[in-house]
Amino acid sequence: MKIKLIAWLFIIGIVCLGTAYADQLSVKSPGIVPEATNVLLNKVTSTGVQQVVDLGATATNFTCACDFSGAAPISVVVYLEGAIYPGVYPAIASQTVTYSDIHSWEFHVTDKPVRYLRGNYVSKVGGDATTAVFMTCTAVQK
């Protein structure tokens, strides 16, 4: 009798653990909020990649804006990099913003499915080290 009771408790324990583990494996995506703007470069003064932003779900279309302040460079080059899984982030868009663009430039990216985004301040021509670069991106619905 004790063996049957122990066996039943063991089986119930395994079922409970299996159910808890299955909940951890399921992907629960909050979805993309189209109006949410992600800051990818914020007052960046030196070239290089920045922190990765997790969108929470895969998006395919983006509207981005780039701006700079401080010393007046002739141009600034930024990459929008993205991936479906974290790790390797290829450039999905490259933009050059020039001083004649009145310090602001908007660009659109279409049909590039990614969940993770990051900004990459690639280079500038002219100006000095005080130039600060900004870039934001918003996932948009078709």
CYANA upper distance limits for C-alpha pairs under 8 A (distance plus 0.5 A):
  1 MET  CA      5 LEU  CA      6.88
  2 LYS  CA      6 ILE  CA      6.64
  3 ILE  CA      7 ALA  CA      6.53
  4 LYS  CA      8 TRP  CA      6.64
  5 LEU  CA      9 LEU  CA      6.69
  6 ILE  CA     10 PHE  CA      6.56
  7 ALA  CA     11 ILE  CA      6.73
  8 TRP  CA     12 ILE  CA      6.64
  9 LEU  CA     13 GLY  CA      6.55
 10 PHE  CA     14 ILE  CA      6.78
 11 ILE  CA     15 VAL  CA      6.76
 12 ILE  CA     16 CYS  CA      6.69
 13 GLY  CA     17 LEU  CA      6.67
 14 ILE  CA     18 GLY  CA      6.49
 15 VAL  CA     19 THR  CA      6.66
 16 CYS  CA     20 ALA  CA      6.79
 17 LEU  CA     21 TYR  CA      6.60
 18 GLY  CA     22 ALA  CA      6.58
 19 THR  CA     23 ASP  CA      6.95
 20 ALA  CA     24 GLN  CA      7.24
 21 TYR  CA     25 LEU  CA      7.05
 22 ALA  CA     26 SER  CA      6.94
 29 SER  CA     56 GLY  CA      6.43
 29 SER  CA     57 ALA  CA      6.33
 30 PRO  CA     56 GLY  CA      6.63
 30 PRO  CA     57 ALA  CA      7.52
 31 GLY  CA     56 GLY  CA      6.62
 31 GLY  CA     57 ALA  CA      5.75
 32 ILE  CA     55 LEU  CA      7.26
 32 ILE  CA     56 GLY  CA      7.20
 32 ILE  CA     57 ALA  CA      6.51
 32 ILE  CA     58 THR  CA      8.15
 32 ILE  CA     59 ALA  CA      7.56
 32 ILE  CA    139 ALA  CA      7.67
 33 VAL  CA    139 ALA  CA      7.97
 34 PRO  CA    138 THR  CA      7.22
 34 PRO  CA    139 ALA  CA      5.86
 34 PRO  CA    140 VAL  CA      5.56
 34 PRO  CA    141 GLN  CA      7.03
 35 GLU  CA    138 THR  CA      7.22
 35 GLU  CA    139 ALA  CA      7.95
 35 GLU  CA    140 VAL  CA      8.09
 36 ALA  CA    138 THR  CA      6.48
 36 ALA  CA    139 ALA  CA      7.79
 37 THR  CA    136 THR  CA      6.93
 37 THR  CA    137 CYS  CA      6.15
 37 THR  CA    138 THR  CA      5.07
 37 THR  CA    139 ALA  CA      8.09
 38 ASN  CA     53 VAL  CA      7.92
 38 ASN  CA    136 THR  CA      5.97
 38 ASN  CA    137 CYS  CA      5.72
 38 ASN  CA    138 THR  CA      6.59
 39 VAL  CA    134 PHE  CA      8.34
 39 VAL  CA    135 MET  CA      6.69
 39 VAL  CA    136 THR  CA      4.92
 39 VAL  CA    137 CYS  CA      7.08
 40 LEU  CA     50 GLN  CA      7.44
 40 LEU  CA     51 GLN  CA      7.90
 40 LEU  CA     52 VAL  CA      8.37
 40 LEU  CA     53 VAL  CA      7.97
 40 LEU  CA    117 LEU  CA      8.23
 40 LEU  CA    118 ARG  CA      6.16
 40 LEU  CA    119 GLY  CA      5.37
 40 LEU  CA    134 PHE  CA      8.00
 40 LEU  CA    135 MET  CA      5.96
 40 LEU  CA    136 THR  CA      5.96
 40 LEU  CA    137 CYS  CA      7.62
 41 LEU  CA     50 GLN  CA      7.27
 41 LEU  CA    119 GLY  CA      6.26
 41 LEU  CA    120 ASN  CA      8.08
 41 LEU  CA    121 TYR  CA      8.15
 41 LEU  CA    133 VAL  CA      7.00
 41 LEU  CA    134 PHE  CA      5.24
 41 LEU  CA    135 MET  CA      5.22
 41 LEU  CA    136 THR  CA      7.40
 42 ASN  CA    132 ALA  CA      8.36
 42 ASN  CA    133 VAL  CA      7.07
 42 ASN  CA    134 PHE  CA      5.31
 42 ASN  CA    135 MET  CA      7.23
 43 LYS  CA    132 ALA  CA      5.09
 43 LYS  CA    133 VAL  CA      5.68
 43 LYS  CA    134 PHE  CA      6.08
 44 VAL  CA    121 TYR  CA      8.19
 44 VAL  CA    132 ALA  CA      5.59
 44 VAL  CA    133 VAL  CA      5.55
 44 VAL  CA    134 PHE  CA      7.28
 45 THR  CA    129 ALA  CA      7.00
 45 THR  CA    130 THR  CA      6.87
 45 THR  CA    131 THR  CA      6.27
 45 THR  CA    132 ALA  CA      5.27
 45 THR  CA    133 VAL  CA      6.98
 46 SER  CA    121 TYR  CA      7.91
 46 SER  CA    129 ALA  CA      8.05
 47 THR  CA    120 ASN  CA      7.81
 47 THR  CA    121 TYR  CA      5.30
 47 THR  CA    122 VAL  CA      5.94
 47 THR  CA    123 SER  CA      6.70
 48 GLY  CA    120 ASN  CA      5.97
 48 GLY  CA    121 TYR  CA      5.79
 48 GLY  CA    122 VAL  CA      6.68
 49 VAL  CA    118 ARG  CA      7.54
 49 VAL  CA    119 GLY  CA      6.41
 49 VAL  CA    120 ASN  CA      4.67
 49 VAL  CA    121 TYR  CA      6.89
 50 GLN  CA    118 ARG  CA      6.58
 50 GLN  CA    119 GLY  CA      6.22
 50 GLN  CA    120 ASN  CA      6.75
 51 GLN  CA    118 ARG  CA      6.67
 51 GLN  CA    119 GLY  CA      8.23
 52 VAL  CA    116 TYR  CA      6.91
 52 VAL  CA    117 LEU  CA      6.14
 52 VAL  CA    118 ARG  CA      5.22
 52 VAL  CA    119 GLY  CA      8.43
 53 VAL  CA    116 TYR  CA      6.08
 53 VAL  CA    117 LEU  CA      5.70
 53 VAL  CA    118 ARG  CA      6.59
 54 ASP  CA    115 ARG  CA      6.61
 54 ASP  CA    116 TYR  CA      5.21
 54 ASP  CA    117 LEU  CA      7.22
 55 LEU  CA     59 ALA  CA      8.32
 55 LEU  CA    115 ARG  CA      5.89
 55 LEU  CA    116 TYR  CA      6.54
 55 LEU  CA    117 LEU  CA      8.08
 56 GLY  CA    115 ARG  CA      7.13
 57 ALA  CA    115 ARG  CA      5.98
 58 THR  CA     84 ILE  CA      7.44
 58 THR  CA    113 PRO  CA      6.58
 58 THR  CA    114 VAL  CA      5.68
 58 THR  CA    115 ARG  CA      4.78
 59 ALA  CA    112 LYS  CA      8.20
 59 ALA  CA    113 PRO  CA      5.90
 59 ALA  CA    114 VAL  CA      6.14
 59 ALA  CA    115 ARG  CA      6.70
 59 ALA  CA    139 ALA  CA      6.82
 59 ALA  CA    140 VAL  CA      8.35
 60 THR  CA    109 VAL  CA      8.45
 60 THR  CA    110 THR  CA      6.63
 60 THR  CA    111 ASP  CA      5.47
 60 THR  CA    112 LYS  CA      5.21
 60 THR  CA    113 PRO  CA      4.56
 60 THR  CA    114 VAL  CA      6.82
 60 THR  CA    139 ALA  CA      8.01
 60 THR  CA    140 VAL  CA      8.49
 61 ASN  CA    108 HIS  CA      8.01
 61 ASN  CA    109 VAL  CA      6.01
 61 ASN  CA    110 THR  CA      4.92
 61 ASN  CA    111 ASP  CA      6.37
 61 ASN  CA    112 LYS  CA      7.02
 61 ASN  CA    113 PRO  CA      8.04
 61 ASN  CA    139 ALA  CA      6.32
 61 ASN  CA    140 VAL  CA      5.96
 61 ASN  CA    141 GLN  CA      7.23
 61 ASN  CA    142 LYS  CA      7.77
 62 PHE  CA    108 HIS  CA      6.22
 62 PHE  CA    109 VAL  CA      5.55
 62 PHE  CA    110 THR  CA      7.03
 62 PHE  CA    137 CYS  CA      6.86
 62 PHE  CA    138 THR  CA      5.94
 62 PHE  CA    139 ALA  CA      4.98
 62 PHE  CA    140 VAL  CA      5.89
 63 THR  CA    106 GLU  CA      7.71
 63 THR  CA    107 PHE  CA      6.47
 63 THR  CA    108 HIS  CA      5.07
 63 THR  CA    109 VAL  CA      6.92
 63 THR  CA    137 CYS  CA      6.16
 63 THR  CA    138 THR  CA      5.85
 63 THR  CA    139 ALA  CA      7.11
 63 THR  CA    140 VAL  CA      7.34
 64 CYS  CA    106 GLU  CA      6.15
 64 CYS  CA    107 PHE  CA      5.84
 64 CYS  CA    108 HIS  CA      6.66
 64 CYS  CA    109 VAL  CA      8.43
 64 CYS  CA    135 MET  CA      7.50
 64 CYS  CA    136 THR  CA      5.96
 64 CYS  CA    137 CYS  CA      4.61
 64 CYS  CA    138 THR  CA      6.78
 65 ALA  CA    104 SER  CA      7.61
 65 ALA  CA    105 TRP  CA      6.14
 65 ALA  CA    106 GLU  CA      4.76
 65 ALA  CA    107 PHE  CA      6.79
 65 ALA  CA    135 MET  CA      6.04
 65 ALA  CA    136 THR  CA      5.90
 65 ALA  CA    137 CYS  CA      7.03
 66 CYS  CA     97 VAL  CA      7.78
 66 CYS  CA    104 SER  CA      6.36
 66 CYS  CA    105 TRP  CA      5.84
 66 CYS  CA    106 GLU  CA      6.87
 66 CYS  CA    133 VAL  CA      7.88
 66 CYS  CA    134 PHE  CA      6.08
 66 CYS  CA    135 MET  CA      4.83
 66 CYS  CA    136 THR  CA      7.16
 67 ASP  CA     97 VAL  CA      8.09
 67 ASP  CA    103 HIS  CA      5.91
 67 ASP  CA    104 SER  CA      5.12
 67 ASP  CA    105 TRP  CA      7.01
 67 ASP  CA    133 VAL  CA      6.45
 67 ASP  CA    134 PHE  CA      5.63
 67 ASP  CA    135 MET  CA      6.96
 68 PHE  CA    103 HIS  CA      6.42
 68 PHE  CA    104 SER  CA      7.85
 68 PHE  CA    131 THR  CA      7.15
 68 PHE  CA    132 ALA  CA      5.90
 68 PHE  CA    133 VAL  CA      4.88
 68 PHE  CA    134 PHE  CA      6.38
 69 SER  CA    103 HIS  CA      7.93
 69 SER  CA    131 THR  CA      6.20
 69 SER  CA    132 ALA  CA      5.77
 69 SER  CA    133 VAL  CA      7.21
 70 GLY  CA    130 THR  CA      6.21
 70 GLY  CA    131 THR  CA      5.12
 70 GLY  CA    132 ALA  CA      6.69
 71 ALA  CA    127 GLY  CA      5.54
 71 ALA  CA    128 ASP  CA      6.34
 71 ALA  CA    129 ALA  CA      8.25
 71 ALA  CA    130 THR  CA      6.46
 71 ALA  CA    131 THR  CA      5.61
 72 ALA  CA     99 TYR  CA      7.33
 72 ALA  CA    126 GLY  CA      7.75
 72 ALA  CA    127 GLY  CA      5.52
 72 ALA  CA    128 ASP  CA      8.34
 72 ALA  CA    131 THR  CA      7.68
 73 PRO  CA     98 THR  CA      8.17
 73 PRO  CA     99 TYR  CA      7.03
 73 PRO  CA    124 LYS  CA      7.15
 73 PRO  CA    125 VAL  CA      6.23
 73 PRO  CA    126 GLY  CA      4.85
 73 PRO  CA    127 GLY  CA      4.49
 73 PRO  CA    128 ASP  CA      7.87
 73 PRO  CA    131 THR  CA      7.92
 74 ILE  CA     98 THR  CA      6.20
 74 ILE  CA     99 TYR  CA      5.90
 74 ILE  CA    124 LYS  CA      7.91
 74 ILE  CA    125 VAL  CA      5.87
 74 ILE  CA    126 GLY  CA      5.80
 74 ILE  CA    127 GLY  CA      7.57
 75 SER  CA     96 THR  CA      7.00
 75 SER  CA     97 VAL  CA      5.92
 75 SER  CA     98 THR  CA      4.62
 75 SER  CA     99 TYR  CA      6.54
 75 SER  CA    124 LYS  CA      5.99
 75 SER  CA    125 VAL  CA      5.82
 75 SER  CA    126 GLY  CA      7.76
 76 VAL  CA     96 THR  CA      6.08
 76 VAL  CA     97 VAL  CA      5.67
 76 VAL  CA     98 THR  CA      6.90
 76 VAL  CA    121 TYR  CA      8.44
 76 VAL  CA    122 VAL  CA      8.26
 76 VAL  CA    123 SER  CA      6.35
 76 VAL  CA    124 LYS  CA      4.75
 76 VAL  CA    125 VAL  CA      7.09
 77 VAL  CA     94 SER  CA      7.72
 77 VAL  CA     95 GLN  CA      6.19
 77 VAL  CA     96 THR  CA      4.89
 77 VAL  CA     97 VAL  CA      6.85
 77 VAL  CA    121 TYR  CA      6.96
 77 VAL  CA    122 VAL  CA      5.94
 77 VAL  CA    123 SER  CA      5.72
 77 VAL  CA    124 LYS  CA      6.63
 78 VAL  CA     94 SER  CA      6.42
 78 VAL  CA     95 GLN  CA      5.95
 78 VAL  CA     96 THR  CA      7.01
 78 VAL  CA    119 GLY  CA      7.62
 78 VAL  CA    120 ASN  CA      6.09
 78 VAL  CA    121 TYR  CA      5.20
 78 VAL  CA    122 VAL  CA      5.83
 78 VAL  CA    123 SER  CA      7.76
 79 TYR  CA     91 ALA  CA      6.42
 79 TYR  CA     92 ILE  CA      7.92
 79 TYR  CA     93 ALA  CA      6.15
 79 TYR  CA     94 SER  CA      4.95
 79 TYR  CA     95 GLN  CA      6.85
 79 TYR  CA    119 GLY  CA      6.55
 79 TYR  CA    120 ASN  CA      5.53
 79 TYR  CA    121 TYR  CA      7.14
 79 TYR  CA    122 VAL  CA      7.36
 80 LEU  CA     91 ALA  CA      6.16
 80 LEU  CA     92 ILE  CA      6.26
 80 LEU  CA     93 ALA  CA      5.59
 80 LEU  CA     94 SER  CA      6.88
 80 LEU  CA    117 LEU  CA      7.65
 80 LEU  CA    118 ARG  CA      6.77
 80 LEU  CA    119 GLY  CA      5.63
 80 LEU  CA    120 ASN  CA      6.96
 81 GLU  CA     89 TYR  CA      5.90
 81 GLU  CA     90 PRO  CA      5.84
 81 GLU  CA     91 ALA  CA      4.66
 81 GLU  CA     92 ILE  CA      5.87
 81 GLU  CA     93 ALA  CA      7.50
 81 GLU  CA    117 LEU  CA      6.21
 81 GLU  CA    118 ARG  CA      5.83
 81 GLU  CA    119 GLY  CA      6.66
 81 GLU  CA    120 ASN  CA      7.65
 82 GLY  CA     89 TYR  CA      5.48
 82 GLY  CA     90 PRO  CA      6.54
 82 GLY  CA     91 ALA  CA      7.09
 82 GLY  CA     92 ILE  CA      6.92
 82 GLY  CA    114 VAL  CA      6.19
 82 GLY  CA    115 ARG  CA      7.71
 82 GLY  CA    116 TYR  CA      5.88
 82 GLY  CA    117 LEU  CA      4.88
 82 GLY  CA    118 ARG  CA      6.83
 83 ALA  CA     87 GLY  CA      8.26
 83 ALA  CA     88 VAL  CA      7.34
 83 ALA  CA     89 TYR  CA      5.85
 83 ALA  CA     90 PRO  CA      7.59
 83 ALA  CA    113 PRO  CA      8.25
 83 ALA  CA    114 VAL  CA      5.34
 83 ALA  CA    115 ARG  CA      6.59
 83 ALA  CA    116 TYR  CA      5.76
 83 ALA  CA    117 LEU  CA      7.28
 84 ILE  CA    113 PRO  CA      7.43
 84 ILE  CA    114 VAL  CA      4.97
 84 ILE  CA    115 ARG  CA      5.38
 84 ILE  CA    116 TYR  CA      6.68
 85 TYR  CA    114 VAL  CA      8.47
 85 TYR  CA    115 ARG  CA      7.56
 85 TYR  CA    116 TYR  CA      7.50
 86 PRO  CA    116 TYR  CA      7.15
 89 TYR  CA    117 LEU  CA      8.39
 89 TYR  CA    118 ARG  CA      8.43
 92 ILE  CA    109 VAL  CA      8.25
 92 ILE  CA    112 LYS  CA      7.49
 93 ALA  CA    109 VAL  CA      7.39
 95 GLN  CA    107 PHE  CA      8.24
 97 VAL  CA    101 ASP  CA      7.16
 97 VAL  CA    103 HIS  CA      7.98
 97 VAL  CA    104 SER  CA      7.73
 97 VAL  CA    105 TRP  CA      6.66
 98 THR  CA    102 ILE  CA      8.27
 98 THR  CA    103 HIS  CA      7.65
 99 TYR  CA    103 HIS  CA      6.25
101 ASP  CA    105 TRP  CA      7.00
119 GLY  CA    135 MET  CA      7.66
121 TYR  CA    133 VAL  CA      8.08
127 GLY  CA    131 THR  CA      7.35
